[in-house]
Structure formats: structure tokens, C-alpha cells
Amino acid sequence: MKPSEEYILRQPPNFQEILFYIISVVEKELPNTELLFKWGVPYFYYKKKPFCYLAPNKKRGFVDVGFAKGFQLTIHQDILVDENRNTVKSLRYYHLESVDDEVLREVIKEASLLY
């Protein structure tokens, strides 16, 4: 089993369902991505470069989907969180029902154009 899969399976069930869902959306939108385990979290690479990571935050109760070139994105700035980071902006999900498919897919598509 890959380290990223082991990591996800160690998460609480509510985080697992969010993580598996995000993975399915990313892989559908960008089939050429590779899910690796980098910096202690599952991290998608696109064109051999860091694309987005999946980081559960148990203390605050959300899954952070951080985009490596987040500050270069132009859409959905009202939803993307920067939280004093210099390059990464993220979408945060507290439960599976909070995932807005349209927003997620649009952010993935725009982010992919930066590579």
C-alpha cells in the first residue's frame, strides 16, 4: 500500500470520505496527476511539480485542499483561504456535503493552466 493511502486510512471516517472524494475529483479532472506522500500529507503532482495537497486538520475539524500556486488563481477568491501563507491558497471542507463540486472543479482547472 502506498504511504498516501496508509495516511488516509488512518484518518477518522468523516475525513476519509472527504479525502477520497477530493482524490476522485482531482483524478477525473486531471488524469495525469500523481498522488505522492510529501511533507507528511498526500500531495498531488501535475507535470512533475507540486499541484495541491490534502491536509486534514483534526483540531479545527476540516480538510484543507491547498493549491501550490493558489495566489496566482483569479476565480473564487472569496472562498479560497490564504491564512498568512505566501503562495498557497486552499479550499476547506468540514464535511462531505460542504464540497461544492463546481467550485472545486473550476479551481482545479484554473490551477492546471498555471503549469
C-alpha positions as CSV (number, residue, x, y, z in Angstrom):
1,M,0.0,0.0,0.0
2,K,1.2,3.5,-0.8
3,P,2.1,5.9,2.0
4,S,-0.6,8.3,0.9
5,E,-3.2,5.5,1.1
6,E,-2.0,4.4,4.5
7,Y,-2.2,8.0,5.8
8,I,-5.8,8.4,4.5
9,L,-6.9,5.1,6.1
10,R,-5.5,6.3,9.5
11,Q,-7.8,9.3,9.4
12,P,-11.3,9.4,11.0
13,P,-14.1,8.2,8.8
14,N,-15.5,11.7,8.1
15,F,-12.1,12.9,6.9
16,Q,-11.6,9.7,4.8
17,E,-14.8,10.3,2.9
18,I,-13.8,13.9,2.1
19,L,-10.3,12.8,1.1
20,F,-11.4,10.0,-1.1
21,Y,-14.0,12.3,-2.8
22,I,-11.4,15.1,-3.4
23,I,-9.0,12.5,-4.9
24,S,-11.7,11.2,-7.2
25,V,-12.5,14.7,-8.5
26,V,-8.8,15.6,-9.0
27,E,-8.1,12.4,-10.8
28,K,-11.1,12.8,-13.0
29,E,-10.3,16.5,-13.9
30,L,-6.6,15.8,-14.3
31,P,-5.9,12.2,-15.1
32,N,-2.1,12.9,-15.4
33,T,-1.6,13.7,-11.8
34,E,0.3,11.5,-9.4
35,L,-0.6,11.3,-5.7
36,L,2.5,11.1,-3.6
37,F,3.2,11.4,0.1
38,K,5.2,14.6,0.6
39,W,5.7,16.8,3.7
40,G,3.6,14.5,5.8
41,V,0.4,14.7,3.7
42,P,-1.0,13.3,0.4
43,Y,0.2,15.7,-2.3
44,F,-0.8,15.7,-6.0
45,Y,1.9,16.4,-8.5
46,Y,1.0,17.6,-12.0
47,K,3.6,17.7,-14.7
48,K,6.1,16.5,-12.1
49,K,5.5,19.7,-10.0
50,P,3.6,20.2,-6.7
51,F,-0.1,20.9,-7.5
52,C,-2.3,20.5,-4.4
53,Y,-2.1,18.8,-1.1
54,L,-4.8,17.3,1.1
55,A,-4.3,18.1,4.8
56,P,-6.8,17.1,7.5
57,N,-6.8,19.4,10.5
58,K,-8.3,17.3,13.3
59,K,-8.0,20.1,15.9
60,R,-10.1,22.5,13.7
61,G,-12.2,19.9,12.0
62,F,-11.6,20.4,8.3
63,V,-9.7,19.1,5.3
64,D,-7.5,21.7,3.7
65,V,-7.1,21.3,-0.1
66,G,-4.1,23.6,-0.7
67,F,-3.1,24.7,-4.2
68,A,0.6,25.3,-4.6
69,K,0.1,28.2,-7.0
70,G,-3.0,29.5,-5.1
71,F,-2.0,33.1,-5.2
72,Q,-2.0,33.1,-8.9
73,L,-5.6,31.9,-9.1
74,T,-8.2,34.5,-10.1
75,I,-11.5,32.8,-9.6
76,H,-13.3,32.1,-6.3
77,Q,-11.1,34.5,-4.3
78,D,-14.0,34.9,-1.9
79,I,-13.8,31.2,-1.0
80,L,-10.0,30.5,-1.1
81,V,-8.2,30.8,2.2
82,D,-4.7,32.2,2.4
83,E,-4.2,32.4,6.2
84,N,-0.9,34.3,6.1
85,R,0.7,32.0,3.5
86,N,2.8,33.4,0.7
87,T,1.9,31.1,-2.2
88,V,-0.7,28.5,-1.1
89,K,-4.4,29.2,-1.0
90,S,-6.9,26.5,-0.1
91,L,-10.4,25.2,-0.1
92,R,-11.6,23.9,3.3
93,Y,-14.2,21.3,3.8
94,Y,-15.8,20.5,7.2
95,H,-17.9,17.6,5.9
96,L,-18.6,15.9,2.5
97,E,-21.8,17.9,1.9
98,S,-19.9,21.1,2.1
99,V,-17.9,20.3,-1.1
100,D,-19.2,22.5,-3.9
101,D,-18.3,20.4,-7.0
102,E,-18.5,23.3,-9.4
103,V,-16.1,25.5,-7.4
104,L,-13.7,22.6,-6.8
105,R,-13.6,21.6,-10.5
106,E,-13.2,25.2,-11.6
107,V,-10.3,25.8,-9.2
108,I,-8.6,22.6,-10.3
109,K,-9.0,23.6,-14.0
110,E,-7.7,27.1,-13.5
111,A,-4.8,25.9,-11.3
112,S,-3.8,23.4,-14.0
113,L,-3.5,26.2,-16.6
114,L,-0.6,27.6,-14.5
115,Y,1.6,24.6,-15.3
